[in-house]
Amino acid sequence: MRGDTDFVLHCLDMTLKNFNDVISPMEAEHCELQARSNELCRYLTQARAFVKDLEKEVATLKWERPDEYLQLKSDFLSFSRRVWEQLVTMVIKLKRESRKLLTKMMDRLDYSATTTKTHPIY
């Protein structure tokens, strides 16, 4: 083959042509894949940011979950029931005390109306 330069150049030319036929589509496919990879990286970054926003929203809306809401409602109702019972007890005590006071006042008025004063009021 050393003596036939044209044949060697022809073989190299054929190899280069075959190489170009194989490499050119691969380069184009590589560029397309690289562009798609960049697009997917941007999409992934946006998705991660969206997930972080959703996690923040979930954290802020935690009290609206049914189990959290029901627990808070139960706690509130229990507390309000205790407060109501204490208010009712206080009102009953107040009524008793006011009746006692009113009875004492009426007794004093009745007593003072039946007795005669023997000395002037100074």
Buried (B, 14 or more C-beta within 10 A) or exposed (E): EEEEEEEEEEEEEEEEEEEEEEEEEEEEEEEEEEEEEEEEEEEEEEEEEEEEEEEEEEEEEEEEEEEEEEEEEEEEEEEEEEEEEEEEEEEEEEEEEEEEEEEEEEEEEEEEEEEEEEEEEE
